[in-house]
Amino acid sequence: MSAPIYLGVIGVGGVGTSFLSQLSRLPNAPKLILLARSTQTLLSPKDSFSPIPFADWKTASETPSLTKSGSLSAEEVASYLSSAPGKSILVDNTSDPALAAQYPLFLKKGISIVTPNKKGFSSDLSLWKDIFASAKVGKALVYHESTVGAGLPVISTLRDLVNTGDEVTRIEGVFSGTLSFLFNTFAPASGSSSAKWSEVVAQAKELGYTEPDPRDDLNGMDVARKLTILARIAGLEVQSPDSFPIESLIPKELASLPSSAEGIKEFMTRLPEFDGQMTEIKESAEKAGKVVRFVGSVDVGSKEVRVGLQQFDKDSAIAGLKGSDNIISFYTKRYGSNPLIIQGAGAGGDVTAMGVTADLLKVIERLG
């Protein structure tokens, strides 16, 4: 009989809550023994390692034997998980760069990592290499499907292509659900839209598609991080997401506004001043019979990675996207001129959590 598998979860926001809800419906879920939020860490006693209930963790948090006030350091979490009488997995549902930087610590101790946190895989190349080298040392596993495309099978598909010896020549697509929605609304392929750019941004913010500060979407850095991850899997040694061209959609005059509530309000108030610039870009594409979209591309042969605006024919797959969908095209030697295309919802708590849950099940199967 295989040893039990123990689980530590850090982060109980939108994705984390959906993830725990999904786990509560699985018949053979691992034992949850650590659950950490920014203000509190729940620990199962070491003498029993009795599981914390997935569905009822809020009630469990009031149990004195489980509660530990305050947050633990990465070293303390790693020490606790490695003391469990079986194999342990850490699920990081945060976007914390400091925690991501500690992945090698966990992996060297034999603790596998499952996460949607992009920071560890898209920061300095040295951390990327350290993460996977540490996994080998500790005989641990690393799964991060949801770092690109939420629940879409983007990373697993690319790894399958590479591992089976196909030659990936180019990767191209719309990698941001937020920017997909903005341009599908602002410049639909089905016809002209009279909507002003600032109105569309305000609508996306109201619907919850953007980050609290829309500039965190409009600066292109989220797309750049995803491109960095895919480029590295395809074999390019991209040093960091700011080592290649990123076209920001933030007007220069508004880029330096503070990220405070007042700064965000001023950004939204002043954005209409710059509507003319985006209208000009849209109309220029329309005159050529095309639409403008915000895309990321990796040219493997020339080792070029870029993020920014491009024009596409109205009958192209990218132009025809709806809502906040993502689309990723893999051009390879095997697939020839017709790329392998993955398309669907690339954002949202439930679908991101689904990607995390699916990764967890893969790790459990490999550890079993």
Backbone torsions as a table, in degrees:
resi	resn	phi	psi	omega
1	MET	NA	131.6	-177.2
2	SER	-72.2	151.9	-179.6
3	ALA	-67.9	150.9	179.0
4	PRO	-65.4	156.4	178.4
5	ILE	-111.1	132.0	-175.6
6	TYR	-110.7	149.8	-171.5
7	LEU	-128.0	133.2	170.1
8	GLY	-116.6	134.2	-178.5
9	VAL	-123.8	128.0	176.0
10	ILE	-117.3	124.0	-179.9
11	GLY	103.6	114.7	-179.7
12	VAL	-128.7	48.5	174.0
13	GLY	-86.9	-144.2	-178.6
14	GLY	-61.5	-49.4	179.9
15	VAL	-68.8	-44.0	-178.3
16	GLY	-61.5	-40.5	178.9
17	THR	-65.8	-43.8	177.7
18	SER	-63.4	-39.0	179.6
19	PHE	-62.0	-47.3	179.5
20	LEU	-63.6	-36.9	177.8
21	SER	-64.2	-41.5	178.2
22	GLN	-66.2	-39.9	179.1
23	LEU	-64.0	-33.9	-177.4
24	SER	-64.2	-18.6	-178.9
25	ARG	-99.8	1.7	179.0
26	LEU	-86.9	138.1	-176.6
27	PRO	-70.5	-33.8	-175.3
28	ASN	-125.4	54.1	-179.2
29	ALA	-73.1	151.9	177.0
30	PRO	-69.9	169.1	179.8
31	LYS	-80.0	120.4	176.2
32	LEU	-82.5	115.0	-177.1
33	ILE	-117.7	-9.7	177.8
34	LEU	-142.9	131.0	178.1
35	LEU	-138.5	116.7	-173.7
36	ALA	-119.4	132.9	169.5
37	ARG	-116.5	177.1	-177.5
38	SER	-63.1	-29.3	-174.8
39	THR	-105.8	-11.1	-171.6
40	GLN	-156.4	144.0	174.0
41	THR	-122.9	127.1	175.4
42	LEU	-98.1	130.2	179.5
43	LEU	-127.5	136.4	172.2
44	SER	-78.7	140.7	-179.4
45	PRO	-59.5	139.4	-177.5
46	LYS	-66.0	-20.4	-179.0
47	ASP	-77.0	-14.7	-178.5
48	SER	-131.0	-30.1	-173.1
49	PHE	46.9	42.2	177.7
50	SER	-70.4	140.1	-172.3
51	PRO	-70.8	143.2	171.0
52	ILE	-81.2	130.8	-177.6
53	PRO	-68.4	130.7	-179.2
54	PHE	-62.2	-47.4	-172.6
55	ALA	-76.2	-24.0	-171.9
56	ASP	-123.1	35.4	-174.6
57	TRP	-66.7	-28.3	179.6
58	LYS	-65.9	-40.6	176.0
59	THR	-67.2	-41.3	179.8
60	ALA	-61.5	-28.4	-178.3
61	SER	-65.8	-16.4	178.5
62	GLU	-89.4	-3.1	179.1
63	THR	-77.9	119.7	-175.2
64	PRO	-55.6	-36.9	-175.8
65	SER	-68.0	-18.7	-177.9
66	LEU	-97.7	-28.4	-166.8
67	THR	-79.2	133.1	168.7
68	LYS	-130.7	117.7	-177.4
69	SER	-69.3	148.0	176.1
70	GLY	81.2	170.4	-178.8
71	SER	-93.6	153.2	177.6
72	LEU	-97.9	154.8	174.4
73	SER	-75.6	163.6	178.0
74	ALA	-59.9	-37.6	179.1
75	GLU	-62.9	-40.5	-179.7
76	GLU	-68.5	-40.4	178.2
77	VAL	-64.4	-45.1	-179.5
78	ALA	-62.9	-41.8	179.5
79	SER	-63.1	-42.8	-179.8
80	TYR	-65.1	-49.3	-177.3
81	LEU	-64.9	-35.9	-179.3
82	SER	-74.4	-11.6	178.3
83	SER	-86.6	-9.0	179.5
84	ALA	-67.6	145.8	-176.1
85	PRO	-80.5	56.3	-179.4
86	GLY	175.0	-167.9	179.0
87	LYS	-86.1	143.9	-176.5
88	SER	-118.8	150.2	177.3
89	ILE	-129.3	134.2	173.5
90	LEU	-104.5	125.6	173.8
91	VAL	-106.4	114.3	179.2
92	ASP	-100.1	104.0	179.2
93	ASN	-97.6	22.3	179.0
94	THR	-101.0	179.8	170.0
95	SER	-119.5	29.7	-173.2
96	ASP	-78.4	116.2	178.5
97	PRO	-67.2	-31.6	-179.2
98	ALA	-65.9	-41.5	177.9
99	LEU	-67.5	-42.0	179.4
100	ALA	-60.1	-35.2	179.3
101	ALA	-66.0	-17.7	-179.2
102	GLN	-95.1	3.6	179.9
103	TYR	-53.7	-42.7	179.4
104	PRO	-56.8	-35.6	177.7
105	LEU	-58.3	-47.8	179.9
106	PHE	-65.7	-45.8	-174.3
107	LEU	-64.7	-38.6	178.6
108	LYS	-64.3	-25.9	177.7
109	LYS	-86.7	5.0	178.1
110	GLY	85.1	12.7	179.8
111	ILE	-93.6	117.3	179.9
112	SER	-73.2	156.3	-177.3
113	ILE	-120.2	132.3	170.3
114	VAL	-128.7	129.1	-174.0
115	THR	-162.4	149.3	167.4
116	PRO	-97.1	5.6	-176.1
117	ASN	-75.9	113.6	-176.5
118	LYS	-73.3	-21.2	-166.5
119	LYS	-60.7	-39.5	-177.6
120	GLY	-68.9	-25.7	-173.2
121	PHE	-103.2	-6.8	-176.7
122	SER	-126.0	7.5	176.7
123	SER	-89.5	-144.7	-177.6
124	ASP	-59.0	142.2	-179.4
125	LEU	-58.0	-30.4	-179.2
126	SER	-63.0	-36.5	178.3
127	LEU	-69.1	-42.5	176.1
128	TRP	-53.0	-49.5	-178.4
129	LYS	-65.7	-39.1	-179.0
130	ASP	-65.3	-38.4	-179.7
131	ILE	-60.2	-49.9	-175.0
132	PHE	-77.2	-28.3	174.0
133	ALA	-68.6	-40.7	179.5
134	SER	-65.7	-35.1	177.8
135	ALA	-61.9	-39.7	178.1
136	LYS	-66.3	-42.8	179.9
137	VAL	-60.3	-45.5	-176.3
138	GLY	-89.4	2.4	-176.6
139	LYS	52.1	42.7	-179.7
140	ALA	-111.8	169.9	-176.5
141	LEU	-116.5	150.6	177.9
142	VAL	-129.2	120.5	176.3
143	TYR	-127.9	130.8	-176.5
144	HIS	-144.4	42.2	-178.6
145	GLU	-51.5	-41.9	-172.8
146	SER	-77.4	4.0	174.9
147	THR	-73.7	-18.7	176.9
148	VAL	-134.3	119.4	173.8
149	GLY	77.4	19.8	178.0
150	ALA	52.7	-116.0	-177.1
151	GLY	-88.2	-1.2	-180.0
152	LEU	-70.3	143.8	-177.6
153	PRO	-80.4	62.7	-175.4
154	VAL	-83.1	-55.1	-176.2
155	ILE	-67.0	-43.3	-179.4
156	SER	-63.3	-37.5	178.3
157	THR	-66.2	-45.2	179.6
158	LEU	-63.0	-42.2	178.9
159	ARG	-63.1	-39.0	178.1
160	ASP	-62.5	-42.3	178.4
161	LEU	-60.5	-48.0	-177.9
162	VAL	-67.1	-46.2	-175.7
163	ASN	-67.8	-24.5	178.5
164	THR	-92.3	6.9	172.2
165	GLY	88.5	10.3	175.7
166	ASP	-72.0	153.9	179.3
167	GLU	-102.2	108.3	178.5
168	VAL	-81.3	120.9	-177.1
169	THR	-99.7	-34.4	-177.7
170	ARG	-154.2	145.3	174.0
171	ILE	-126.5	132.2	-177.5
172	GLU	-147.5	144.7	176.5
173	GLY	171.9	179.7	173.7
174	VAL	-100.3	113.2	-169.9
175	PHE	-107.0	-1.6	-177.7
176	SER	-119.9	119.3	175.9
177	GLY	-61.6	-36.4	179.7
178	THR	-64.0	-51.3	-177.5
179	LEU	-71.3	-27.9	173.6
180	SER	-61.7	-50.1	179.3
181	PHE	-60.1	-43.8	-176.9
182	LEU	-59.3	-47.9	-175.5
183	PHE	-80.7	-31.2	175.4
184	ASN	-64.5	-29.0	179.3
185	THR	-86.1	-42.2	-175.8
186	PHE	-73.6	-39.1	-176.3
187	ALA	-136.3	67.7	-177.3
188	PRO	-66.1	145.9	179.6
189	ALA	-71.1	-21.5	-176.1
190	SER	-75.6	-10.9	-179.3
191	GLY	160.8	178.5	-177.6
192	SER	-76.4	149.3	176.6
193	SER	-122.6	139.6	179.6
194	SER	-90.9	0.7	-177.1
195	ALA	-64.2	137.6	175.2
196	LYS	-83.4	150.4	-177.3
197	TRP	-57.2	-45.7	-177.9
198	SER	-63.4	-33.0	178.8
199	GLU	-68.4	-39.7	179.9
200	VAL	-68.0	-40.7	177.3
201	VAL	-62.5	-43.1	178.9
202	ALA	-63.5	-39.5	178.5
203	GLN	-64.0	-44.6	179.7
204	ALA	-63.2	-37.8	178.2
205	LYS	-65.8	-42.8	-179.7
206	GLU	-62.7	-37.1	-179.0
207	LEU	-79.7	-6.7	179.7
208	GLY	84.0	13.7	179.7
209	TYR	-76.8	-29.8	-178.4
210	THR	-93.6	166.4	168.8
211	GLU	-66.8	162.2	177.2
212	PRO	-49.5	-38.4	172.1
213	ASP	-104.7	106.3	-176.4
214	PRO	-56.4	-20.6	179.2
215	ARG	-63.5	-23.9	177.6
216	ASP	-68.3	-20.2	172.8
217	ASP	-93.6	-41.8	-173.5
218	LEU	-72.0	-17.6	-179.0
219	ASN	-77.7	-9.6	176.5
220	GLY	81.1	-2.8	-174.5
221	MET	-68.6	-34.5	178.4
222	ASP	-61.9	-43.2	177.3
223	VAL	-65.0	-40.3	-179.5
224	ALA	-61.8	-37.9	178.2
225	ARG	-65.0	-41.5	179.0
226	LYS	-64.6	-41.5	178.4
227	LEU	-63.9	-37.6	178.6
228	THR	-60.3	-44.5	-179.7
229	ILE	-62.4	-48.5	-177.5
230	LEU	-66.8	-40.1	179.5
231	ALA	-61.6	-40.5	179.3
232	ARG	-65.2	-41.8	178.5
233	ILE	-64.3	-34.6	179.3
234	ALA	-75.2	-6.4	174.0
235	GLY	111.0	1.2	179.2
236	LEU	-90.1	136.3	179.9
237	GLU	-90.4	72.2	178.1
238	VAL	-73.2	123.6	-173.2
239	GLN	-68.2	-41.2	-178.5
240	SER	-168.6	166.1	-178.6
241	PRO	-70.8	-10.1	176.1
242	ASP	-103.3	19.2	179.7
243	SER	-98.1	8.5	177.4
244	PHE	-142.1	167.0	-174.3
245	PRO	-66.1	130.2	174.7
246	ILE	-128.2	120.2	178.7
247	GLU	-88.1	115.4	178.8
248	SER	-86.8	142.5	177.2
249	LEU	-98.1	10.8	177.9
250	ILE	-88.6	122.5	175.6
251	PRO	-55.5	136.0	-176.8
252	LYS	-52.5	-37.0	-176.6
253	GLU	-67.3	-18.9	-176.6
254	LEU	-109.3	-4.0	-174.3
255	ALA	-66.3	-31.5	-174.5
256	SER	-92.0	3.8	177.1
257	LEU	-62.6	143.6	-179.1
258	PRO	-62.9	156.9	-179.3
259	SER	-87.7	15.7	177.4
260	SER	-75.2	171.5	177.9
261	ALA	-58.1	-38.5	179.6
262	GLU	-67.4	-40.3	179.5
263	GLY	-64.8	-41.3	178.6
264	ILE	-64.8	-41.3	179.4
265	LYS	-63.1	-42.6	179.5
266	GLU	-65.4	-38.2	178.3
267	PHE	-59.9	-48.3	-178.3
268	MET	-66.6	-34.2	-179.6
269	THR	-69.5	-38.1	-175.6
270	ARG	-90.7	-13.1	-176.8
271	LEU	-56.6	-37.0	178.9
272	PRO	-57.6	-23.0	178.6
273	GLU	-60.4	-21.5	-172.7
274	PHE	-112.1	11.9	179.7
275	ASP	-58.5	-34.8	-177.8
276	GLY	-58.7	-37.1	-179.4
277	GLN	-62.0	-45.5	-178.8
278	MET	-72.1	-34.9	176.9
279	THR	-62.6	-39.9	178.4
280	GLU	-61.5	-42.6	179.2
281	ILE	-63.9	-43.3	179.7
282	LYS	-64.1	-46.0	-176.5
283	GLU	-68.9	-31.8	176.5
284	SER	-62.6	-41.8	177.6
285	ALA	-67.2	-41.1	-178.4
286	GLU	-62.7	-37.5	178.9
287	LYS	-63.4	-28.1	178.5
288	ALA	-90.4	5.4	-179.3
289	GLY	74.9	24.5	-175.9
290	LYS	-125.9	176.7	171.8
291	VAL	-125.5	156.3	-179.9
292	VAL	-99.5	139.3	178.9
293	ARG	-139.8	154.0	178.6
294	PHE	-98.2	111.9	-172.4
295	VAL	-128.2	165.0	171.9
296	GLY	-120.2	145.4	179.1
297	SER	-143.4	146.2	175.7
298	VAL	-125.7	117.6	173.1
299	ASP	-100.8	104.2	-171.7
300	VAL	-66.8	-40.8	-177.3
301	GLY	-61.2	-47.8	-178.5
302	SER	-89.3	-1.4	179.5
303	LYS	58.7	37.4	-179.3
304	GLU	-106.9	131.7	175.8
305	VAL	-124.4	132.3	178.1
306	ARG	-147.6	153.1	-179.7
307	VAL	-132.8	127.3	178.5
308	GLY	166.0	-167.0	-177.2
309	LEU	-80.1	138.4	173.5
310	GLN	-142.1	155.2	176.1
311	GLN	-97.0	141.7	-178.7
312	PHE	-134.0	148.0	174.0
313	ASP	-59.3	146.1	-175.7
314	LYS	-65.6	-21.8	179.6
315	ASP	-95.4	10.1	179.1
316	SER	-79.7	159.3	-179.1
317	ALA	-62.7	-38.3	-179.0
318	ILE	-67.0	-41.5	-179.4
319	ALA	-66.5	-29.7	-175.1
320	GLY	-86.2	6.3	179.1
321	LEU	-59.8	149.7	177.7
322	LYS	-117.3	151.3	173.0
323	GLY	56.2	-128.9	-178.1
324	SER	-111.0	25.4	-177.9
325	ASP	-65.8	151.7	170.0
326	ASN	-100.7	156.4	170.7
327	ILE	-143.9	131.1	-179.2
328	ILE	-128.5	125.7	179.9
329	SER	-111.1	128.2	175.4
330	PHE	-106.7	115.4	174.9
331	TYR	-96.2	122.8	-176.9
332	THR	-136.8	168.1	179.0
333	LYS	-62.4	-42.4	-178.6
334	ARG	-67.2	-41.2	-174.9
335	TYR	-83.3	-8.6	174.1
336	GLY	63.2	-140.5	-174.8
337	SER	-77.4	-16.2	177.4
338	ASN	-98.2	108.7	-174.4
339	PRO	-71.5	159.5	169.3
340	LEU	-80.8	120.4	-173.3
341	ILE	-114.0	133.1	173.4
342	ILE	-117.2	128.4	-175.3
343	GLN	-142.1	143.6	176.9
344	GLY	156.1	-171.2	-178.9
345	ALA	-62.7	121.8	-177.5
346	GLY	-110.9	15.5	179.5
347	ALA	-156.1	159.9	179.6
348	GLY	122.2	143.2	-175.6
349	GLY	-60.2	-44.9	-175.6
350	ASP	-67.0	-45.1	-177.6
351	VAL	-73.9	-33.1	175.2
352	THR	-65.0	-44.6	178.6
353	ALA	-63.0	-34.5	176.7
354	MET	-60.6	-41.9	177.0
355	GLY	-62.5	-39.7	178.4
356	VAL	-66.2	-45.6	179.9
357	THR	-61.9	-43.1	179.1
358	ALA	-61.9	-41.4	176.3
359	ASP	-61.4	-42.8	179.9
360	LEU	-59.5	-43.6	179.6
361	LEU	-63.1	-36.8	177.3
362	LYS	-65.1	-41.8	179.0
363	VAL	-64.3	-45.3	179.6
364	ILE	-59.0	-41.4	-178.9
365	GLU	-65.1	-39.7	-179.5
366	ARG	-74.3	-29.9	179.8
367	LEU	-80.9	-24.1	-173.2
368	GLY	-65.5	NA	NA
